[in-house]
C-alpha cells in the first residue's frame, strides 16, 4: 500500500512541476516534466493493479487524483493561448505556402 501511495505522490509532484513550468512559460521544462509524469504513471498503473488500499489509502489516492486533475485543468488553461498562437502561426505558414505556390507555379 505504501508503495502505491508513494507512486501517486510522485505523480502529483511531477504534475506540480508541470504546472510550475507552465506558469513560467518554460515550455522545455514542461515537456520534460510531462515525460517524467508519463513514466511515473506507467509505473503507477503496474503497482496499482497489484495493490489493495485500505479506506485511508483510498481517501489519499482520491485526494491526489483530484489534485492532479486540478493541475491538469490549470495547465490546459495556461497552454490554451500558446496553442492558439502556434495554430495561427502554422495556418499563416500554410496559407503563405499556398499563395507562393499559386503565384510561382
N, C-alpha and C positions, 0 to 999 in steps of 0.2 A: 504494500500500500504506500509506504513512504517513498519508494522509488517512483511510483506512478505520479504521486503529487509533486515530486521533485521535477519530473518531466514537464508537468503542467506549469510549475513555477518558472522553468527555463523558457517555456513558450511565452509566458506573459512578460518575462524580462526582454526577450527578443522583440516582442510586439511593442513594448515601451521604447526600445531602441529605434524601431522603425518610425514610431510616432515622433520621437525627438528629431530624427533626421528629416522627416517631412516638414516639421515646424521650422527647421533651419534651412529648408530648401537644399539640403545636402543630398542630392539625388544619387550619387555614387554610394554614399553611406547607407541610404535607404535600400538600394538594391542589394548591397552586401548583407544588411540585417535581414532582408526578406529571404535571402538564400539560407542564412543560418536558421531562421524561423522554419522554413520549409523542411530543412534537415531534421530539426528537433521534432516537428510534427510527425515526420516519418517514424522516428524512434518512439515517440509517444504512442502512436497507433499500435505498434507492436506490444509495448508494455501494457497499454490499457486493455488490450484484448485478453491478456493473461491475468489480470488482477481483479479483485473484488474489493470495493471500497466500503467501509462502514458508513454510517449516517454522517458523521463529522467529515469524513473524506469526500462523500458525495456533495455536501454543502460547500466545502472548499473548492472542489472541482467546478461546481456551478458558478461560484463567485469568480473564479479565474476565467472561465469561459465568457462570462458577461463582460469582464474587463477587456479581454482580447477582442470581443465583438465591438465594444465601445471604441477601443483604439483603432480598429479597422474602419469604423464609420468615420472617425475623425481624420484618419489618413486619406480616405477617399474624398472627403470634403476638401482637404488641403490640396490634393492632387488634381481635382477637377479643373480648376483654372489652367493649370500647367498642361493637362491633357488637351484641353480645348485649344490652347495656344499652339501646341505641337500639331494638332489636327489641322488648324488653319494654315500653318507653315507648309505642311505636306500637300494640302489642297492647292495652295498657291503654286507650289513647285510643279505639281501635275498640270495645272492649268497653263503655266508658263511653257512647259514642255509641249503641250498640245498646240499652243499658239505658234511656238517656234517651228514645230513640225509642219503645221498647216501653211505657214508662210515661207518656209525654206525648202519645201518639197519640190 
